[in-house]
């Protein structure tokens, strides 16, 4: 969808953030097709990682998040995340290099 100019033009009026709107309409639209593809590919790769995991897609795709890291800090909460789980190891991003 990001690679489809007609789709972008139909969605752009719905974007409320003027900086985001200016980036898409001013900067991105002026790039040639090859450069647009280079910009879109990393985004598409990251989105694909979420599409491959039902749980991650639903957490990230929520209209309103129930996760509040600021509250954790404010309340002095202890947050434990298991990064060594088998599911993380199978789906971790290529830049992740455990110590």
C-alpha positions in Angstrom: 0.0 0.0 0.0 2.9 2.4 0.7 4.1 1.8 -2.8 0.7 2.7 -4.3 0.5 6.5 -5.1 -3.3 6.5 -5.4 -3.7 4.9 -2.0 -1.3 7.3 -0.4 -3.1 10.3 -1.9 -6.5 8.9 -0.6 -5.1 8.5 2.9 -3.0 11.7 3.1 -6.0 14.0 3.9 -6.7 11.9 6.9 -3.3 12.4 8.4 -3.6 15.0 11.2 0.1 15.5 12.0 1.4 18.3 9.8 5.0 17.1 9.9 4.0 13.6 8.8 1.8 14.9 6.1 4.5 17.3 4.8 7.0 14.4 4.8 4.8 12.2 2.6 3.6 15.0 0.3 6.7 17.1 0.1 9.7 14.8 0.5 8.5 11.3 -0.4 6.4 12.2 -3.4 9.4 13.9 -5.0 11.7 10.9 -4.8 12.0 8.7 -7.9 10.4 5.3 -7.8 13.7 3.5 -6.9 14.4 5.7 -3.9 10.7 5.4 -2.7 11.2 1.6 -2.8 14.4 2.0 -0.7 12.5 4.0 1.9 9.5 1.7 2.0 11.4 -1.7 2.2 12.7 -1.4 5.8 9.2 -0.4 6.9 7.6 -3.3 5.1 10.1 -5.7 6.6 9.3 -4.5 10.1 5.5 -4.8 9.5 6.0 -8.3 8.1 7.6 -9.4 11.4 4.3 -8.4 13.2 2.2 -10.1 10.5 4.0 -13.4 11.2 3.0 -13.3 14.9 -0.7 -13.2 15.8 0.0 -12.1 19.4 2.5 -9.3 18.4 0.1 -8.0 15.6 -2.7 -7.7 18.1 -0.6 -6.0 20.7 0.8 -3.5 18.3 -2.3 -3.1 16.2 -4.6 -2.0 19.1 -6.3 1.3 18.6 -5.5 2.2 22.3 -2.7 0.6 24.2 -3.1 -0.7 27.7 0.6 -0.8 28.2 1.8 2.3 30.1 5.6 2.4 30.6 5.4 5.9 32.1 3.2 4.5 34.8 5.7 1.7 35.5 8.4 4.3 36.1 6.1 6.6 38.1 4.9 3.7 40.3 8.3 2.1 40.6 7.1 -1.1 39.0 9.4 -4.0 38.3 8.9 -5.3 34.7 10.3 -8.7 33.8 10.6 -9.6 30.1 11.8 -13.1 29.0 14.0 -12.4 26.0 15.4 -15.8 26.1 12.2 -17.6 25.3 12.1 -20.0 22.3 9.5 -17.9 20.5 11.7 -14.8 20.8 14.7 -16.7 19.5 12.8 -17.8 16.4 11.4 -14.4 15.6 14.1 -12.0 16.9 15.2 -9.3 14.5 18.5 -9.8 12.7 20.1 -6.9 14.5 19.6 -8.6 17.9 22.8 -10.1 19.2 22.5 -11.5 22.8 25.5 -10.9 25.0 
